[in-house]
Amino acid sequence: MAFENLSERLQGAFDKLRGRGKLNEKDVKEAMREVKLALLEADVNFKVVKDFIAKVTERAVGESVLQSLTPGQQVIKIVNEELTQLMGTTQSKIEFSSKPPTVIMMAGLQGAGKTTTCGKLAGMLKKSGKRPLLVACDVYRPAAVKQLQVVGEKVDVPVFEMGTDVSPVEIAKKGIEHAKRFANDVVIVDTAGRLHIDEVLMQELIDVKKAIEPKEILLVLDAMTGQDAVNVADHFNGQLEISGVILTKLDGDTRGGAALSVRAVTGKPIKYACIGEKLTDIEEFFPDRMASRILGMGDVLSLIEKAQENFDEEKAKKLEKKMKNQTFDLEDFLDQLEQLQNMGPIGDLLGMMPGMNSKALKGVQLDDKDLTRTKAIIQSMTVKERQAPDIINGSRKKRIAAGCGMHVSEVNKLLKQFDQTKKMMKQFGQMEKKMKKGGGLKFPFF
Protein backbone atom coordinates (compact mmCIF):
# COMPACT_ATOMS: atom_id res chain seq x y z
CA MET A 1 0.00 0.00 0.00
CA ALA A 2 1.07 3.57 -0.66
CA PHE A 3 3.05 5.18 2.20
CA GLU A 4 2.69 2.03 4.35
CA ASN A 5 6.13 2.20 5.98
CA LEU A 6 6.04 5.97 6.51
CA SER A 7 2.49 5.84 7.85
CA GLU A 8 3.38 3.14 10.38
CA ARG A 9 6.45 5.03 11.64
CA LEU A 10 4.59 8.34 12.01
CA GLN A 11 1.62 6.77 13.76
CA GLY A 12 4.03 5.03 16.16
CA ALA A 13 5.63 8.38 17.03
CA PHE A 14 2.25 10.04 17.60
CA ASP A 15 0.90 7.19 19.74
CA LYS A 16 3.41 8.22 22.41
CA LEU A 17 2.15 11.81 22.34
CA ARG A 18 -1.52 10.80 22.50
CA GLY A 19 -0.97 8.84 25.68
CA ARG A 20 0.22 11.86 27.67
CA GLY A 21 -1.96 14.43 29.38
CA LYS A 22 0.63 17.20 29.14
CA LEU A 23 3.64 17.76 26.91
CA ASN A 24 6.79 19.79 27.33
CA GLU A 25 9.27 21.02 24.76
CA LYS A 26 11.48 17.95 25.27
CA ASP A 27 8.56 15.59 24.49
CA VAL A 28 7.82 17.42 21.25
CA LYS A 29 11.45 17.44 20.15
CA GLU A 30 11.79 13.70 20.82
CA ALA A 31 8.71 13.03 18.71
CA MET A 32 10.05 15.29 15.95
CA ARG A 33 13.32 13.34 15.99
CA GLU A 34 11.35 10.17 15.22
CA VAL A 35 9.35 11.98 12.52
CA LYS A 36 12.60 13.20 10.97
CA LEU A 37 14.03 9.64 10.84
CA ALA A 38 10.75 8.33 9.39
CA LEU A 39 10.82 10.93 6.60
CA LEU A 40 14.48 10.30 5.78
CA GLU A 41 13.87 6.54 5.66
CA ALA A 42 10.96 7.27 3.31
CA ASP A 43 13.55 8.81 0.93
CA VAL A 44 12.22 12.35 1.34
CA ASN A 45 14.69 15.01 0.22
CA PHE A 46 17.01 15.99 3.13
CA LYS A 47 16.48 19.75 2.76
CA VAL A 48 12.71 19.21 2.60
CA VAL A 49 12.84 17.16 5.82
CA LYS A 50 14.98 19.78 7.58
CA ASP A 51 12.62 22.64 6.69
CA PHE A 52 9.54 20.57 7.52
CA ILE A 53 10.78 19.58 11.00
CA ALA A 54 11.82 23.19 11.74
CA LYS A 55 8.34 24.51 10.85
CA VAL A 56 6.46 21.84 12.81
CA THR A 57 8.69 22.18 15.88
CA GLU A 58 8.38 25.98 15.91
CA ARG A 59 4.58 25.72 15.87
CA ALA A 60 4.35 22.72 18.22
CA VAL A 61 6.40 24.17 21.09
CA GLY A 62 4.21 27.26 21.23
CA GLU A 63 2.42 27.97 24.50
CA SER A 64 -1.05 27.51 22.96
CA VAL A 65 -0.19 23.89 22.08
CA LEU A 66 1.63 22.81 25.22
CA GLN A 67 -0.99 24.36 27.52
CA SER A 68 -3.98 22.95 25.61
CA LEU A 69 -6.17 20.13 26.96
CA THR A 70 -5.09 17.79 24.14
CA PRO A 71 -1.51 18.79 23.24
CA GLY A 72 -0.82 15.46 21.46
CA GLN A 73 -3.74 15.97 19.09
CA GLN A 74 -2.69 19.58 18.51
CA VAL A 75 0.78 18.43 17.43
CA ILE A 76 -0.74 15.86 15.03
CA LYS A 77 -3.01 18.59 13.64
CA ILE A 78 0.05 20.77 12.95
CA VAL A 79 1.88 17.87 11.24
CA ASN A 80 -1.23 17.23 9.11
CA GLU A 81 -1.39 20.90 8.06
CA GLU A 82 2.33 21.06 7.25
CA LEU A 83 2.21 17.78 5.27
CA THR A 84 -0.68 19.24 3.24
CA GLN A 85 1.32 22.44 2.71
CA LEU A 86 4.34 20.37 1.63
CA MET A 87 2.34 18.61 -1.10
CA GLY A 88 0.67 21.75 -2.40
CA THR A 89 -2.17 22.79 -0.05
CA THR A 90 -4.96 22.59 -2.63
CA GLN A 91 -5.76 20.35 -5.58
CA SER A 92 -4.24 21.56 -8.84
CA LYS A 93 -6.32 20.93 -11.96
CA ILE A 94 -5.49 21.00 -15.67
CA GLU A 95 -5.87 24.47 -17.11
CA PHE A 96 -7.94 24.32 -20.28
CA SER A 97 -7.49 26.81 -23.12
CA SER A 98 -10.28 29.32 -23.75
CA LYS A 99 -9.84 28.50 -27.44
CA PRO A 100 -9.67 24.72 -28.09
CA PRO A 101 -7.78 22.53 -28.44
CA THR A 102 -5.95 22.42 -25.10
CA VAL A 103 -2.53 20.95 -25.86
CA ILE A 104 -0.98 18.75 -23.15
CA MET A 105 2.60 17.64 -23.69
CA MET A 106 3.64 14.53 -21.74
CA ALA A 107 7.30 14.01 -20.85
CA GLY A 108 9.31 11.53 -18.78
CA LEU A 109 11.94 8.81 -18.77
CA GLN A 110 11.39 5.32 -20.21
CA GLY A 111 9.91 2.92 -17.70
CA ALA A 112 7.85 5.51 -15.83
CA GLY A 113 4.68 4.40 -17.64
CA LYS A 114 4.30 7.52 -19.80
CA THR A 115 2.44 5.99 -22.75
CA THR A 116 -0.01 4.10 -20.54
CA THR A 117 -0.52 7.27 -18.48
CA CYS A 118 -1.39 9.17 -21.69
CA GLY A 119 -4.18 6.64 -22.20
CA LYS A 120 -5.33 6.86 -18.58
CA LEU A 121 -5.49 10.65 -18.73
CA ALA A 122 -7.31 10.56 -22.08
CA GLY A 123 -9.85 8.10 -20.69
CA MET A 124 -10.44 10.24 -17.60
CA LEU A 125 -10.90 13.42 -19.66
CA LYS A 126 -13.27 11.66 -22.04
CA LYS A 127 -15.35 10.50 -19.08
CA SER A 128 -15.62 14.13 -17.95
CA GLY A 129 -17.06 15.17 -21.33
CA LYS A 130 -13.95 16.12 -23.32
CA ARG A 131 -13.05 14.86 -26.83
CA PRO A 132 -9.34 14.02 -26.52
CA LEU A 133 -6.89 13.04 -29.27
CA LEU A 134 -3.68 11.12 -28.58
CA VAL A 135 -0.66 12.02 -30.72
CA ALA A 136 2.19 9.49 -31.12
CA CYS A 137 5.50 11.40 -31.13
CA ASP A 138 7.77 8.69 -29.75
CA VAL A 139 9.44 7.55 -32.97
CA TYR A 140 12.40 5.83 -31.29
CA ARG A 141 11.20 3.23 -28.81
CA PRO A 142 10.24 -0.01 -30.59
CA ALA A 143 6.45 -0.46 -30.78
CA ALA A 144 5.78 2.83 -28.91
CA VAL A 145 3.32 3.96 -31.59
CA LYS A 146 1.58 0.59 -31.57
CA GLN A 147 1.34 0.67 -27.77
CA LEU A 148 -0.36 4.07 -27.87
CA GLN A 149 -2.80 2.80 -30.49
CA VAL A 150 -3.69 -0.22 -28.33
CA VAL A 151 -4.16 1.99 -25.26
CA GLY A 152 -6.21 4.48 -27.28
CA GLU A 153 -8.47 1.72 -28.56
CA LYS A 154 -9.08 0.44 -25.03
CA VAL A 155 -10.20 3.86 -23.75
CA ASP A 156 -12.02 4.61 -27.04
CA VAL A 157 -9.87 7.66 -27.86
CA PRO A 158 -8.51 8.28 -31.41
CA VAL A 159 -4.74 8.22 -32.01
CA PHE A 160 -2.94 10.38 -34.59
CA GLU A 161 0.32 8.92 -35.95
CA MET A 162 2.59 9.36 -38.96
CA GLY A 163 4.85 6.35 -38.47
CA THR A 164 8.46 6.55 -37.31
CA ASP A 165 10.15 8.23 -40.29
CA VAL A 166 8.80 11.72 -39.58
CA SER A 167 10.24 14.12 -36.99
CA PRO A 168 8.37 14.39 -33.66
CA VAL A 169 8.00 18.15 -34.19
CA GLU A 170 6.20 17.62 -37.51
CA ILE A 171 3.96 14.90 -36.07
CA ALA A 172 2.98 17.13 -33.12
CA LYS A 173 2.10 20.05 -35.41
CA LYS A 174 0.08 17.89 -37.80
CA GLY A 175 -1.65 16.25 -34.82
CA ILE A 176 -2.93 19.62 -33.61
CA GLU A 177 -4.15 20.48 -37.12
CA HIS A 178 -5.96 17.14 -37.20
CA ALA A 179 -7.58 17.90 -33.81
CA LYS A 180 -8.87 21.26 -35.09
CA ARG A 181 -10.36 19.63 -38.19
CA PHE A 182 -12.13 16.90 -36.22
CA ALA A 183 -13.20 19.07 -33.24
CA ASN A 184 -11.00 17.36 -30.63
CA ASP A 185 -10.84 19.81 -27.74
CA VAL A 186 -7.83 18.20 -25.96
CA VAL A 187 -4.58 17.00 -27.58
CA ILE A 188 -2.31 14.73 -25.52
CA VAL A 189 1.17 14.50 -27.07
CA ASP A 190 3.16 11.38 -26.12
CA THR A 191 6.85 12.28 -26.48
CA ALA A 192 9.96 10.09 -26.47
CA GLY A 193 11.76 9.10 -23.29
CA ARG A 194 15.20 7.73 -22.52
CA LEU A 195 16.60 5.45 -19.85
CA HIS A 196 18.46 8.50 -18.56
CA ILE A 197 18.50 12.26 -19.16
CA ASP A 198 20.69 13.34 -22.08
CA GLU A 199 21.15 16.45 -24.24
CA VAL A 200 19.55 14.89 -27.34
CA LEU A 201 16.36 14.04 -25.45
CA MET A 202 16.06 17.45 -23.82
CA GLN A 203 16.72 19.33 -27.06
CA GLU A 204 14.04 17.34 -28.88
CA LEU A 205 11.51 18.07 -26.14
CA ILE A 206 12.43 21.76 -26.20
CA ASP A 207 11.90 21.77 -29.99
CA VAL A 208 8.48 20.13 -29.65
CA LYS A 209 7.52 22.62 -26.94
CA LYS A 210 8.49 25.60 -29.13
CA ALA A 211 6.58 24.21 -32.10
CA ILE A 212 3.25 23.48 -30.37
CA GLU A 213 3.29 25.87 -27.37
CA PRO A 214 1.43 23.48 -25.01
CA LYS A 215 -0.93 24.76 -22.36
CA GLU A 216 0.34 22.08 -19.99
CA ILE A 217 3.61 20.13 -19.78
CA LEU A 218 3.06 17.18 -17.46
CA LEU A 219 6.02 15.15 -16.26
CA VAL A 220 5.35 11.45 -15.64
CA LEU A 221 7.39 10.11 -12.72
CA ASP A 222 7.73 6.64 -11.24
CA ALA A 223 6.96 7.14 -7.52
CA MET A 224 8.86 3.97 -6.60
CA THR A 225 12.20 5.52 -7.60
CA GLY A 226 11.93 7.92 -4.66
CA GLN A 227 14.70 10.51 -4.55
CA ASP A 228 15.70 9.74 -8.16
CA ALA A 229 12.21 10.79 -9.26
CA VAL A 230 12.66 14.14 -7.51
CA ASN A 231 16.07 14.69 -9.18
CA VAL A 232 14.56 13.88 -12.58
CA ALA A 233 11.69 16.31 -11.92
CA ASP A 234 14.12 19.06 -10.95
CA HIS A 235 16.14 18.54 -14.16
CA PHE A 236 13.12 18.41 -16.49
CA ASN A 237 11.64 21.48 -14.83
CA GLY A 238 14.89 23.41 -15.32
CA GLN A 239 14.87 22.64 -19.07
CA LEU A 240 11.16 22.62 -19.94
CA GLU A 241 9.44 24.52 -17.11
CA ILE A 242 6.83 21.84 -16.49
CA SER A 243 3.35 22.78 -15.26
CA GLY A 244 2.74 19.69 -13.15
CA VAL A 245 3.56 16.09 -12.30
CA ILE A 246 1.78 12.76 -12.64
CA LEU A 247 3.04 10.12 -10.20
CA THR A 248 2.78 6.53 -11.42
CA LYS A 249 2.97 3.29 -9.38
CA LEU A 250 1.96 5.17 -6.23
CA ASP A 251 0.14 2.06 -5.00
CA GLY A 252 3.49 0.22 -4.87
CA ASP A 253 5.40 3.05 -3.18
CA THR A 254 5.49 2.12 0.52
CA ARG A 255 7.90 4.97 1.29
CA GLY A 256 6.40 8.13 -0.25
CA GLY A 257 9.58 10.16 -0.80
CA ALA A 258 8.64 11.39 -4.28
CA ALA A 259 5.13 12.52 -3.33
CA LEU A 260 6.43 14.45 -0.33
CA SER A 261 9.45 16.03 -2.05
CA VAL A 262 8.59 16.88 -5.64
CA ARG A 263 6.38 19.92 -4.92
CA ALA A 264 8.89 21.43 -2.48
CA VAL A 265 11.89 20.88 -4.79
CA THR A 266 10.35 21.96 -8.12
CA GLY A 267 7.57 24.28 -6.99
CA LYS A 268 5.26 22.37 -9.37
CA PRO A 269 2.14 20.54 -8.20
CA ILE A 270 1.30 16.86 -8.42
CA LYS A 271 -1.86 16.85 -10.56
CA TYR A 272 -2.62 13.14 -10.84
CA ALA A 273 -1.63 9.84 -9.25
CA CYS A 274 -1.78 6.42 -10.92
CA ILE A 275 -2.73 3.80 -8.34
CA GLY A 276 -2.94 0.55 -10.32
CA GLU A 277 -2.41 -1.15 -13.68
CA LYS A 278 -5.94 -0.76 -15.10
CA LEU A 279 -6.56 2.14 -17.48
CA THR A 280 -9.10 3.53 -15.02
CA ASP A 281 -6.56 3.55 -12.17
CA ILE A 282 -5.80 7.27 -12.21
CA GLU A 283 -7.10 9.85 -9.77
CA GLU A 284 -6.78 13.55 -9.11
CA PHE A 285 -4.22 14.34 -6.42
CA PHE A 286 -5.56 16.04 -3.29
CA PRO A 287 -2.75 17.09 -0.88
CA ASP A 288 -5.06 17.33 2.14
CA ARG A 289 -6.58 13.89 1.53
CA MET A 290 -3.15 12.34 1.01
CA ALA A 291 -1.85 13.86 4.25
CA SER A 292 -4.83 12.38 6.11
CA ARG A 293 -4.13 8.93 4.63
CA ILE A 294 -0.47 9.10 5.66
CA LEU A 295 -1.42 9.96 9.25
CA GLY A 296 -4.03 7.18 9.46
CA MET A 297 -6.96 9.64 9.50
CA GLY A 298 -8.53 8.08 6.43
CA ASP A 299 -9.84 9.68 3.27
CA VAL A 300 -13.60 9.47 3.41
CA LEU A 301 -14.20 11.91 0.54
CA SER A 302 -12.20 9.80 -1.94
CA LEU A 303 -13.92 6.66 -0.67
CA ILE A 304 -17.36 8.23 -1.23
CA GLU A 305 -16.35 9.44 -4.71
CA LYS A 306 -15.14 5.96 -5.66
CA ALA A 307 -18.39 4.45 -4.40
CA GLN A 308 -20.51 6.99 -6.31
CA GLU A 309 -18.47 6.36 -9.44
CA ASN A 310 -18.72 2.56 -9.31
CA PHE A 311 -22.01 1.81 -7.58
CA ASP A 312 -25.24 1.88 -9.57
CA GLU A 313 -27.69 4.24 -7.82
CA GLU A 314 -30.76 2.31 -8.99
CA LYS A 315 -29.28 -0.97 -7.77
CA ALA A 316 -28.42 0.68 -4.45
CA LYS A 317 -32.06 1.71 -3.91
CA LYS A 318 -33.28 -1.81 -4.70
CA LEU A 319 -30.67 -3.27 -2.35
CA GLU A 320 -31.73 -0.95 0.48
CA LYS A 321 -35.34 -2.09 0.00
CA LYS A 322 -34.23 -5.76 0.06
CA MET A 323 -32.26 -5.19 3.24
CA LYS A 324 -35.29 -3.67 4.94
CA ASN A 325 -37.54 -6.52 3.78
CA GLN A 326 -34.97 -9.18 4.75
CA THR A 327 -34.90 -10.53 1.16
CA PHE A 328 -31.17 -9.95 0.52
CA ASP A 329 -29.80 -13.04 -1.29
CA LEU A 330 -26.55 -14.35 -2.79
CA GLU A 331 -27.28 -12.75 -6.18
CA ASP A 332 -27.32 -9.36 -4.44
CA PHE A 333 -24.16 -10.37 -2.56
CA LEU A 334 -22.44 -11.21 -5.88
CA ASP A 335 -23.55 -7.92 -7.42
CA GLN A 336 -22.06 -5.98 -4.48
CA LEU A 337 -18.78 -7.89 -4.74
CA GLU A 338 -18.46 -7.02 -8.44
CA GLN A 339 -19.10 -3.34 -7.78
CA LEU A 340 -16.65 -3.40 -4.87
CA GLN A 341 -13.93 -4.89 -7.11
CA ASN A 342 -14.40 -2.02 -9.56
CA MET A 343 -13.44 0.43 -6.82
CA GLY A 344 -9.84 -0.84 -6.71
CA PRO A 345 -7.61 -2.91 -4.38
CA ILE A 346 -9.27 -3.72 -1.05
CA GLY A 347 -6.15 -2.68 0.90
CA ASP A 348 -6.28 0.82 -0.62
CA LEU A 349 -9.99 1.14 0.18
CA LEU A 350 -9.46 0.14 3.82
CA GLY A 351 -6.59 2.63 4.02
CA MET A 352 -9.11 5.39 3.25
CA MET A 353 -11.19 4.54 6.32
CA PRO A 354 -10.56 6.72 9.41
CA GLY A 355 -8.70 4.91 12.18
CA MET A 356 -7.68 2.07 9.86
CA ASN A 357 -3.94 2.55 10.31
CA SER A 358 -1.20 0.37 8.92
CA LYS A 359 -0.81 -1.59 12.19
CA ALA A 360 -4.49 -2.47 12.18
CA LEU A 361 -4.30 -3.60 8.57
CA LYS A 362 -1.41 -5.97 9.26
CA GLY A 363 -3.73 -8.49 10.87
CA VAL A 364 -6.17 -8.39 7.99
CA GLN A 365 -5.92 -10.52 4.87
CA LEU A 366 -6.09 -7.97 2.04
CA ASP A 367 -5.97 -10.47 -0.81
CA ASP A 368 -8.20 -9.37 -3.70
CA LYS A 369 -8.10 -13.00 -4.87
CA ASP A 370 -10.46 -13.78 -1.97
CA LEU A 371 -13.15 -11.75 -3.73
CA THR A 372 -12.50 -13.62 -6.97
CA ARG A 373 -12.80 -16.99 -5.17
CA THR A 374 -16.04 -15.91 -3.51
CA LYS A 375 -17.46 -14.86 -6.87
CA ALA A 376 -16.46 -18.23 -8.38
CA ILE A 377 -18.34 -20.12 -5.65
CA ILE A 378 -21.52 -18.07 -6.09
CA GLN A 379 -21.33 -18.38 -9.89
CA SER A 380 -21.16 -22.18 -9.51
CA MET A 381 -24.59 -22.16 -7.86
CA THR A 382 -27.92 -22.37 -9.66
CA VAL A 383 -30.16 -19.30 -9.72
CA LYS A 384 -32.50 -21.05 -7.26
CA GLU A 385 -29.61 -21.71 -4.84
CA ARG A 386 -28.48 -18.08 -4.98
CA GLN A 387 -31.99 -16.84 -4.27
CA ALA A 388 -32.64 -19.37 -1.49
CA PRO A 389 -29.32 -20.40 0.12
CA ASP A 390 -31.18 -22.40 2.79
CA ILE A 391 -31.78 -25.21 0.27
CA ILE A 392 -28.04 -25.82 -0.14
CA ASN A 393 -27.50 -29.24 1.48
CA GLY A 394 -24.46 -31.52 1.57
CA SER A 395 -24.78 -32.90 -1.98
CA ARG A 396 -25.37 -29.43 -3.41
CA LYS A 397 -22.26 -28.15 -1.60
CA LYS A 398 -20.18 -30.94 -3.16
CA ARG A 399 -21.48 -30.07 -6.64
CA ILE A 400 -20.81 -26.33 -6.12
CA ALA A 401 -17.27 -27.01 -4.83
CA ALA A 402 -16.50 -29.26 -7.81
CA GLY A 403 -17.89 -26.65 -10.21
CA CYS A 404 -15.50 -23.93 -9.02
CA GLY A 405 -12.54 -26.21 -8.24
CA MET A 406 -12.55 -25.59 -4.50
CA HIS A 407 -13.08 -27.53 -1.29
CA VAL A 408 -16.47 -27.91 0.40
CA SER A 409 -15.03 -26.07 3.43
CA GLU A 410 -14.72 -22.93 1.26
CA VAL A 411 -18.40 -23.18 0.34
CA ASN A 412 -19.31 -23.60 4.02
CA LYS A 413 -17.20 -20.58 4.92
CA LEU A 414 -18.98 -18.40 2.35
CA LEU A 415 -22.44 -19.50 3.48
CA LYS A 416 -21.52 -18.76 7.10
CA GLN A 417 -20.25 -15.28 6.14
CA PHE A 418 -23.45 -14.62 4.20
CA ASP A 419 -25.58 -15.74 7.14
CA GLN A 420 -23.67 -13.41 9.48
CA THR A 421 -24.14 -10.54 7.01
CA LYS A 422 -27.92 -11.14 6.95
CA LYS A 423 -28.07 -11.16 10.75
CA MET A 424 -26.13 -7.91 10.89
CA MET A 425 -28.52 -6.32 8.38
CA LYS A 426 -31.49 -7.46 10.47
CA GLN A 427 -29.96 -5.69 13.48
CA PHE A 428 -29.48 -2.54 11.40
CA GLY A 429 -33.13 -2.70 10.37
CA GLN A 430 -34.28 -3.04 13.99
CA MET A 431 -32.02 -0.17 15.01
CA GLU A 432 -33.49 2.05 12.32
CA LYS A 433 -37.07 1.30 13.47
CA LYS A 434 -36.18 2.23 17.06
CA MET A 435 -34.54 5.45 15.91
CA LYS A 436 -37.62 6.38 13.88
CA LYS A 437 -39.92 5.74 16.86
CA GLY A 438 -37.71 7.90 19.03
CA GLY A 439 -37.59 10.63 16.38
CA GLY A 440 -33.89 10.06 15.78
CA LEU A 441 -31.98 10.18 12.55
CA LYS A 442 -32.55 7.63 9.83
CA PHE A 443 -29.86 4.95 9.93
CA PRO A 444 -27.71 5.26 6.81
CA PHE A 445 -27.25 2.04 4.88
CA PHE A 446 -24.62 3.57 2.58
N, C-alpha and C positions, 0 to 999 in steps of 0.2 A: 504494500500500500504506500501511497505517496506520503513522504515525511514521517514514516513510521518510527525510525530511529530517533530523529530529532524530537518528535512529539513525545516519545516515551521519556527521553532525558529531561525535557522541560517540565513535563508533568511531575516527574520525580522530585525535581528541585522545588516546585511550588507546593507539593504535598507537605513539605517541612514547614513552609510559611503558614499554610492554612491551619495547621495544628496548634499554632501559638496565639494566645490572646493578645499579646503585645509584642511589638518588634522594636529593636533598636538599630542604629546605623550599622553595627557589626553584623547583625542577622541579614540585613539587606545585602551588604557587600559579599557575604558568604554565598548567598543565593545567586548573586550576579556572577560570581566566579564560576559556579556550576553552569549557568546559562552561557557564559562565554566559552567554556570548554565544549558544551553541546553544539554551539554554532560553528566553532572551528572544526569539530569532528564531522559536522554536516557539510564541510567544504565551502562554507561561506567565506567570501573575501575578507582577509585579515583587517583591512582598513574599515570595511563596512561593520565588522564585529566591534572593533574598537570604538567607533563613533556611536554605534547602537547602545553598547553597554554604558558609555559615558552619559548619554541622554537619559536612559532609564534610571540609572543610579541617581543622577541629579534630581530627577522628579520624585523618585521613591524615598529619598532620605529627607524630604521636606516635612515640616512639622504637621501639616494637614493630613499626611499619610500615616506617620508614626503614631499620632495621637487619635486616629480614628478608631471606631469600634471594631472594624474588620480590616486591619492593616494589610493582612495577607492578600485579601481579595482586591484591595486597592492597588497593590503592587502588580498583581496579575492583570488588572484592568489597564495599567500603564504599559505593561509589556504588550498587551493586545493592541493598544493604540499605536505604539511605536512600530510593531511588526506591520500593521496596516500601512502606516506612513512609509515604511521601508519599501513596500511593494507597490506603492503608488497612490495610496489613499482612496481614490475612486476608480470605478471601472472606466477603461478607455476604449471607445468604440471606433470603428472604421469611419473615416470622414468621407462622405460621398460628394462628388462634384455636383455643382448646381446645373451644369450642362453635361449630360451623359455623353460617352461612357466614363465611369470612374475606373481609372487604370491602377491596378495593384501589381506591383513588381515583387516577386518572391525571390529571395536570395538565401544562400546557406551552403554549408559544406556537404559533400556526398556522405550518405549514411545517416543524415539527420531526419530523413523521411520527408524531404521537401515536395517531391512529386505527389506522394499520397496526400500530404497536407493541402496541396493545391486543390485536389479533389474534394477533400473534407470541407474546406472553406467554401468551395463552389456549391456543394450540396447544401450547406447551411444557409448560404445567401439565397439560393433558389427557394428553399423552404420558407424564407421570410418575404418572398414575393419578388425577388430580383430575377433578371434574365442574364446570368453570367455566361461568359465565353472563356474557355481555357486556351492559351496560346503556347505551343510547344517550341521553346527556344533553346532547349538543351540538345545541341547537335553533336555532342562529343560522347556522352556516355552511351554505351551499347543498349539499344532497346528502350531508351528514355522516352522517345516519342510514342512508341507502342504502349509503354506503361501508362502514359498520360491518357492515351485513347481508351485504354481498358478502364481506367479509373473514371474518366468522363462518361463512358457508357453506363457504368454502374450507378452513377449519381444522376444520370439523364441530363448531362450538360454537354453541349457541342464543343469539339476541339478543333482549333485551327492549326494546321501544320503545312510546311512546305518542304518536308524531307530534311536531309542532313547536309545537302550541298549548298545551302544558302546561308548567308551570315545571320546570326541571331538578331542583329539590329534591323535588317530588312524584314525578317519574319515578324518581329514585334510591331513594326510600322504597318505592315500589311494586315496583321491581325486586328489592329485598331480600326483600320479602314473597313475591314470585314464586319466588325462589330457595329459600326455606324450604319452600314448598309442593311444589316439584318436586325437592327434595333436591340442589340444586346447592351444593357445599361451598365454592366460591370465586366471588365477584362482582367483576367488573372494570368500574368505572364510567368511561366515556369522557366527560370534561367538555369544555366549550367552551374555545377558545383565542382569542387576538387576534394581530394583527400586531405589537402592542407591549403592554407592561404598562399597564393603566389601572385606575382605582378601581372601575369597574363590574365588570370581570372579577374582580378580587380579592375584592370583596364577595360576588359570586355563589359563588365557590369556597369562601369562608368559610362561607356559608350551607349549602352542600351538606355540607361537613365537619361542621358542628354537627348537621345532621339525621341523618346516617348513621353518624357516629363510626367512620370507617374504621380498620382495623388497620394499614394501610400507605397512605402518600401518596407515590406515585412520580412524580418530575418527569422528563418526557421532554425531553432536550436534544439539539440538533443539534451534534455534535462539531466540524463544519467551521466553525462560527461563532467558535471559539476563545475569546478573552477575553470576548466578548459572552455566550457561553453561561454562563460563570462568574458574570457580573454578574446575569444572569437567575436563576440558581440561588440566588444570595445574596438577591435580592429575594423570590422565592417562599418561600424558607425562613423569612425574617423574618415573612411574613404567615401562612403555613400550617403552619410547622414540619414540613417534609417528612421522610420516613423514609429516602429513598434516591433515587438517580438512575439513569435508563436513558439511555445515550448512543447516539444513532442516527448513521448514516453514518460510523461509525468507520473503515470500510474506505477511505473517501475522504479521511480526515484525515491528510495527510502531516506535519502539524506536531505535534499532540498536546497543545496547550495546555490544552484543556478537561479531558482525562483526568488531567493532572498537577496541575491547580489546584483542581478542584471540591471534592475531599475536604478539602484544607487550608483553603479559604476558608469552606466551609459547615459542616464537621465531619460531613457526611453521606456515607455510602459510595456508590460506584457499584455497583449490584447486577447490572445486565445491560448488555451491549453488542450493538448491532445491526450486523452486519458484511456486509450485502448486501441486495438487494431482495426475495429470496424470503421467504415467510412462515416458513420454517424457519431463516432467517439471524439467529438470536438466540442468544447464549451467556452463561453466567454469567461474571461478571467476577472474575478472580483477580489481585490486585495483584502477587504474586510472579512469576506467569507473564508478565504484561505487562511487568514490569521486565526480565525475561530477554530477551524479544523485542526491546525497545528497545535493549538492549546487545549484540544479535547473538548471544546465548547459546542462542537457540532456545526452543521450548516443546514439549518432547517429550510431556508429559502430555496437553496439549490435542490434539496430533496423534494420539496413541493413542486417545483418547476419540472423536475424529471417525471414525477408522477402525473402531472397534468399533461405532459407531452406524450406519455406512453399509455396512459389509462383511458379507455373509452368511457366518456361521460354517461352515455346511455346504458352501457353495461354496468357501470357503477351504481346507477339508480336501481336497476333490476336486482343487482346483488344486495343492495341495502334492504330492499323489499323482502328478498328471500331470507336474509338474516333475521328480520323481524318475525317472519312467518315460520321460522325454523325449517325451511325447505332447502337449505344450502346443501348441495350434493358434490360428488367428486368431479362432475363436469365443470361446475363453477370453480372448484379448487384448481383444476387443470388450467382453466382460462386465466385465473389470477397468477399462476406460476409463469405462464407464457408472457403475460404483461410485465411481471416483475423482472424476468430475464431481459426484456428489452430496455430496462432502465440502466443496465450495466452490471459490473461485478458486484456481488453481494458484499464483499469486504469494504468496497468504496462506499456503498450505500449506508452500511452500519457506521462507518467513520463519520458520516454526516449527522448522526444522531447525537444530541447533547448528552454529555456524560459517558459516551461510549468511547473511552480512551483506549490507547494501544494496549495497556495492560489487561483491560477487560476483554479485549478482542483475542488475546492470546489463548484463552481457554475455549474459544469458539471455533468450530470447524467451518471455515469460510470457503469450502470447495463448491464452485458453481456446478461441478459435475453431479453433486447431490440432487440439484434441481432437475438435471437431465435424466438421472436415474428414476426420480419420482414420476416425471412425465412419462417415461417408458412403461412403468408399471401401470399407470392409469390408462394409457393408450392400448395396453394389452387386454383390458377389460371390455366386456360388451357394453352397449349403451344402457341396457337394463341394470347391469351391475354398478355402473357409475351413478345412475340415478337412485338406486336403492342398495347401498353398500351392505345393508344387513343380511342380504341373501347370499353373500359370499361365504360359502362353507369350505371345508377342507379340500374337497376335490376341485372346486373352482379356484382356490388359491394355488393349487399345484399347476393347473392349466395356465393361469395368469403368469406365474413364475417362469414356466417353460417358455411362454410366448415372448417374454422380454429378456430371457437368458439370465435370470437372477434366482436367488434362493427364496424359498417360502418365507423365511424369517424377515426378508426385506419387505415382502407384501404385508406381513403381520405388523411390521414397524410402521408402515405408511397408514394402515387402517387405524392403528392406535393413535397416531398423530392427528388424523382426521377427526376421530372421535373426541379427542381432547379439544380440538379447535371448535367443534360444534358445541361442546359444553361451555367453553369460554364465551362463545357468541350468545348462548342462552343467558349467561350471567349478565352480559352487556345489555341484553334486551330487558331483563328484569330491573337492572339499575336505571335504565332510561325511563321505565314506567314509574318508578319511585320518584325520580327527579321531576317528572311531569306533574305528578300528584302534589308534590311539595312546591311546585312553581319554580323549580330550578331550571338550569340550562339544559337544552337538549344534548344528549350524549353524542359526540361526534363519532361516526363510524370511520371516517376517512380524515 
